[in-house]
């Protein structure tokens, strides 16, 4: 039997994905321009939090790209993202810069949804493509990719403070033009390719992943130190530009892997692009076991022909760990348990993120950009660490990944109680703890969904899970936090209008106590999920590495 195999190394796509994932984190910029938008538009905190809801709805409504990622090549998905960001952020720039005066609030709400929806298209294209390109290292790859998204807020903060001189209007213009530029420059490199079927514990694969993780950690530390130095010392323009140049170079670091592979292993890795390889029946069996989707290797016609010849016997209904249809996954209790755990963890965390500038102002912090940079760095640590740590323990102990959601949501409860206490000395500590735990929710949810329900329709399932983010923003931020903030502000300054600021711990205390209660519930549900899916992980990782269960029998 002949199987057509492309020879484009998956590491090229992963290197380009770093840039795209940073661009996909544009929704995290909302705290940077939210205060300027509130002042220019003359809206109250509740109106601003509803803009934050629009920010989160757009960022996480990815069901359409989730469907299309199985039907369209990645470059076309990236093209849609480029158009959305240009139009959406362009309208926001027109309003905040007062280039066009009198744009209705509802138009801006829709524009922000459109702008941040580009993140859903970017993230889906990158994550689905790379998860399929690295089917045996899902946790590590998810951690790296989501880690760069977590770093994006710090990257944008560096650009905002060092290059754009704290100008919200220049930032919106940069988003409108910069994100499309990244999309068009990277779309050639982001493509399905020969999957890496080497075990992660092989020396070469392990070194490549360690290098990528180390490069991202160095970038994260660099960004945090740069922000702190600028806040404390007030760096000159020339130094700020130099630091920006250093950040730019560090973003190119993952490209060193495919360059090294090109120079040292050209014959093995970059042969003729459409070579034909002879596979034995045993090799075909191993290939199908190693990858949970037939998208890359065989068409639907090939599978039907094999079934007709008796080579494959298709099972009627999948078990957990096999490829599910999207509707089939929706009727599983584990699917909804994972959704609820993710919703309670991320939905509560995004409430703090959307209101981070106002939380800092209420606590008496003069420069809130350092809070965003701290949250971004710790969010990155949580995403990268959550993927790497869960991957280690799932291989060595067969420990279900959601156990890390359980542990981090316990820490989130503590963080919210620290916020509610109103003690100024705990502001940065609680922000850092929350950022780490918030990041872990992302990097654990992604591989868990793929391991329980397969990669065939992973794009749809992943984006459905992401709906927990805007749902939490609407309930906890739009309806709860904004209402309590405005009520307390009106009590402090009666008769001063709607766009005033609130000061003191009472501005968000009730909100933080409610969020602590939500994460307590999330802790219980994640513990239940961990117990339920323990047998699945014992089956998948019994040999110490990922082994996809047979959804088909090969004779």
N, C-alpha and C positions, 0 to 999 in steps of 0.2 A: 504493500500500500504506500502511496506517495502522499506526503503531507507538505503543503507549501508553507515555508517559514521565512519571515522577514528577519533581517539581521541588524536592525536599528537598536543599539544598546538602550535598555530602559533607563540607564543613569543619565542620559542626555535629557530625557523628559523630566526626570526628577530634579535636575539642576535648573531647568527652565521653570519648573513648578514653584521654586522658591520665590522667584520674582512675581509670578502670577498670584501666589497666595498672599504676598505682601499687599499687592494691589487689591485683592479680594477683602482685605480687612478695612476698607474705607469706612464701613459703618462705625468702626471704633473712633472715628474722628469726630463724632457728634458732640462730645463734651468740649472739643476745641472751638467749635463755632456756635454752640448752643446759646451761650450767654450773649454773644453779639446778635444772634438772630432774635432772641427775646427782647433785647433793647430796641433794635431797629424796627421790628414788627409790632412792638407794643403789646405783647401778649402776656398773660399771667403764667404761673408755673404749671397749672393744669393744661393750658394750651401748649406749653413747651413739652410737657411729658407726652402729650398726644402726638406731637411731632416725633418724639422718641419712639413711640409705638409704631408710627409709619416707618421709621428707620429700621426697626426690628422686623416688621412684616415684610418689607422689601428684601431685607437681607436673608430671610429664612424661607420665603415662599419659593421653593425650588421644585415643585412637582412637575412643572412643564419641562424644565431642563432635565429632570430625572427621567422622564419618558423619552425625551429626544436624544439623550446621550447613548441610547441603544440603537438609534436610527440615523443619527448624523455624526460625521467625523468631528473630533474635538475643535478643529479650526473654525467650523461654522458656529459652534456654541460660543467660542471666544468672540467671534464677530458680533453676535447678538449682545454680549456683555459690553463690548466697546460702544455700541450705539446707545444702550441704556444709560451708561454712565455719562456719556457726552450730553445727552438730552436732559437727564434728571439733575445732575449737578450744575449744568449750564443754567437751568431755570432758577435754581437756588442762588447761584451767583448773581443773576440779574436782580433778584429781590434784595439780598443782603447788601450788595454794593449800591443799591438804589439807582442802578442803571435804568430799570423799569420800576416805576412807583405805582403802588396800588394793586399789586397782584393779590388776588383773593387768597385767604388762608387755605381753602380747600384745594386750590391749585398747587400750592406749595406742599401740602400734605401728600398729594398724588405724585408730585415731582420727586419728593424724597423717597417715596416707595419705589419709583422707577429707578432712581439713582442707585439705591442700595440693593435693588434686585439684581444688579450686575454682579454683586458678590455671590449670589446663588448660582448664577450661570458659570462664573469663574470657578468657584469651589467645586461644583458638581463635575465639570469637565476634568479638572485636575485630579480630584480624589478618585473618581471612578477609573480613569485611565491608569493611574499609578497603582491603585489597588490590584488591578488586573495584570499590570506589568510585574508586580511583586506579590504573587498570590501566597507565598510561603512566609512572608514577613509583614503581615497586615498591621499588627500593633505598632511595630517600629515605624513603618511608612506613615501610618496615620498620625503618630506622634510627631514625626518630623514636619509633615505638611501642616498639621494644625498648629504646630509650634511657630511656624513662620507667620501664620495668620495672627497668632497671639502677639508676635513681635511687631506686627504692622502698626499698632498704635504708637509704639515707641519710635518707629521709623518716621511716621507722619509727624510726631511731636518734634523730632529732630529737624525735620524739614520746616515745620511751622515756626519754631523758635530761632533756628540758626540761619535759615535762608529766607524765609518769608517774613521775618521780624514780627511775629505774633499777629499777623493780619489774617482775619477770618475770610475776607473777600478773596485774597490771593490764594488761600488754601482751597476754597471752593473752585476757583479757576484752575488750580493745579490738578484737582481731582477730575475735573471735566475734560482736561486735555491729556493728563498723564496716564490715566488708566487705559484709554484707547491705545495710546502709544505702546504700553507694555503688552497689550493683547496682540497687536499686529506684529510686534517684534518677536514674540514667543510662539506664535501659533504654528510655525514650521517645525518646532522642536517637540511640541506636545502631541504625541500620536501613539496609537497602539503599536506594540512592538513585540519582539520575541520575549516572552516572560522569563524573568529570572527564576529558575527552578532549583537554584542552589540553596541549600539550607543556610539559615542565617548564621549558624555557628561554624560554617566553613571559614577558613582564615581570610580569604579574599573578600567575601561578602561582609564578614564582620568588620574588617578594616575599613571598607567603604562606608558602612553605616556609622561607625565610630567617628570617622573623619567628618561626615556630614553633620552629625550631632554636635561634635566639638566646635565646628565652624559656626553653627547656630548659637551655641552657648557663648562663644567669644563675641559674636555680634550682639547678643543680648546684654552682656556685661558692658560692652563698649557703649551701647546706647544709654544704659542707665547711668554710667559714670559721666558721659557727656552732658546729659540733662542735669545731673546734680551739680557739675562744675559750672554750667551756664547759670544755674539758679543761684549758686553761692557766690561765684566770683564775677559774674557778669562779663563773659568773654567778649573779646573784640570781634569785629566782623570777619577779619582775616582768619582768626582762629576758628570761628564758627564754620567758615567755608572749608577749612582744612579738615575739621572733624566730619563734616558732611562727605568730603572726598574719601575719608577712611571708611565710613559706613558704606559708601558706594562700592568700594573694592571688596569689602567683606561679603557683600551680597553675591559677588561673583565666585566666592570660594567653592561652592559645590560643583562648579564647572571643572574644577581640577581633576575630578574622577574620570569623566569621559575623555578629557584631554590625555590623561595618563594611559587610559585604555587604548586610545587611538595610537599613541606613540609606541607603547610597549607590546600591545597585543593586537595589532592591526589585522594580521592574517586570520586570527581566531574570531575576533569580534566584528570586523568590518569587511567580510567577504562580499561576494556578489549579492545584491539585495534580494533577488528572487530565486535563490538556489533551491533545488529539490533534494530532500533528504529521505533515505530509505529507513523505515522504522520497522523493527520486529514487532510481533504482537505483544510481547512483554513490555517493550518501550512505549507502545501506544497506550497500554493499560496504565503504566506509571504516569504518562503525560496527562491522561484524563483524570487520574486521581489527584495529581498535583494542582490542577487548576479546576476551580469550581464553576467555570463558565466555558461553554463551547464557542463563544462569540469569535474568538481569535482564530481557532483552528479548523472549525468545521461549520458549514452552513446548515440550515435546517433541512435542506434537501439531502445532504450527506447523512445526517442522522436518521432521517426517514428511510433512506435506502439501506442503511446498516440494519435498521430494525426489521425491514422486509426480508433481508437475507438471513435473519436469525443471529446476527453478530451481537446485537444489543437487545436486551429485554428491558423495557422501560417500566418502572414501577408506577402504580396508579397514584399514590399520594406520598409526598415527601415526609421524611422525619426531620426533627430539629437537627440542624447541621447540614442539611441538603439544600438544594436550590428550590425556593418557594416561589410561586406566583405571588404577586402583590396582594391580591384578594385572599389568597390562602393564608398569608401571614396575618392579615387583619383579624382573623377569627381565632388566633392563638393568644392565650393568656399571657405568655411570656413577652409577646410583642407589646401589649398594653402596659405590662409592668415596667418594661424598659422605657416606654414613652413617659409614663408617670414619673419615674425616678428622674429622668432627664429633665422633664418639665419643671419639677419642683426645685432641682438644683440649679439649672441654667436660668430658668424663669425668674427666680429670686435674685440670682447674681446679676442679671442684666438690668434689674431695677436699680441696683447700686451704681452700675456703670453709667446708665443713662442720666443719673442724677449726681454723678461724682463731683462735677463742678459746684453744684449747689450745696452738696454735703460739705465740701471743703470750705466754702464761703461761710456756711452756718457754723462751722467749727472754728472760724477765725483765721483760716489759711489764706495768705495773700496771693500766692501763686499756685493755682490748682493744676498746672501742667505737670508738676512733679508727681502729683498723685496719679495722674493718668499714666505717666511713664513707669511708675512703680507698679501699678496694676498690670500694665502691659507686660513688663518683664516677668512678673510672677505668674501671670497667665501663660506666658511662653514656657516657663519652667514646669508648670503643671501639665501642659499639653505634651511637651517633650518627655518629661519624666514619667507621666502617666502611661504613655505608650511604651516606653522602654521597660519600666518596672513591671507593668502587667504582662508584657511579652516574656520577661525573664521567669516570672513565677508561674505563668501558664504552661511554660515548657518544662520547668524543673519540678513543679508541685501539682500541675494540673489544676491550679487555683482559678476559679472563674473570675473573669475580669471585673464584673460588677461589685466585687468585694471592695474595690478601691473607691467606687462611688459611695459605698456605705461609710467607709472611714472618713472620706473627705467631707461628706455632708455632716458628719458629727462635728468636724472642725468648723464648718460653715455656721453651725448653730452657735458655737463659741464666738466666732467673728461677729455675728449679728448682735449678740449680747454685749460685746465690747463696744460696738458702734452705739448701741442704745444707752450705754452707761454715760456717754457724753464726756468721758475723760479725754482731754486733748492729747495726752501722751500716748494714747492707744490708737490714734487715728491711722498712723502709718503702719503699725503692726497689724491691725485688723484689715486694712486695705491689702497688705501683702499676703496674709493668710487667705483672704477671700479670692485674690487673684490666682493663687496656686490651685485652690480647690475648684474654682470655676473652670480652669483649664483642664483639669483631670476629667471632668464630666464629658468634655468633647472627645478627648483622645481615647477614652474607654468605650463610649457609646459606639463609635464608628466601627472598630473591629468586632465588637460584640454583636452588632446587627448583622455583619457579614458572616460571622461564624454560625449564628443561629439560623439564618435564613438564606445564606448563599450570596453569590456575587452576580447571579444572572439578572436580577431586578434590584440590585443594590442601590442604584441611583434613586429609584422611587422610594424605597424604604428609608434611606438616609435622609432624604428631603422631607419625608413625612415626620420623621423624628424631630427635625429642625423646627417644625411648627410649634414645638413646645416653647421655643424662645419668644416669638412675638405674642403667643398666648399669655405667657407669664408677664411680659412687658405691659400688655393691655390691662390685665387684672391687678398686678401688684404695683406697677408704675403709673399707668394712666388713670386708673380708678382710685387707687389707694394713696400712693405717695403724693401725687399732685394735689389731691383734695385736702389732705392733712397739712401739707406745706402752705397752701394758700390760706387755709383757715387760721393757721398759727400766725402767718404774716399779717393777715387782717387784724388779728387780735393785738399784735405788737404795734402796728401803725394804722389805726382806724382812719378811714377817710383819705388815704394816700393813693388810691387807685389799685389796679390789678397787677402791675408789672414790678412791684417792690420785692426786695429780697428779705428772706427770713434769717434770723440769727439765733443761735443757741441749740441745745440738744433736743428741745421739744419739736423742732421742725420735722424730724424724721424718727423720733423715738418709737411711736406706735407702729410705724412701718417696719422698723427693724425687729420688733417683737413678733409681728405677724410673720415675717420672713423666717425667723428662728423656728416658729411653730411649723411652717411649711417644710423646712428641711428636717425637722424631727420626724414628720410623716414620711419624707423621702428616705430617711435612714431605715425605717421599718420596712418599707416596700422593697428597697434594694437588698436588704438581708433576706427577705422572702425569695426574691428573684435568684439570688446567689445559691440558695439551697435547692431551688427547683432545677437549675440548669447544671448543677455539679455533674450529673451523669453524662451530659453532653460533652463537657470538657474532658472527662475521663476517656470518652470514646475518641475525641478528636486528637488528643495529645498523649495517648497511651504510650507511644513510642518515643516521647520526648521532643517530637516535632509535629507540625501540622499534618494531619492525614485526613483528607476529605473522604467522608463516607460514600460508598458507592450508591448513587441513585440509579445506576444502570448496571447490568450484569454483562460481562464480555466473555464470549466463548472463544 
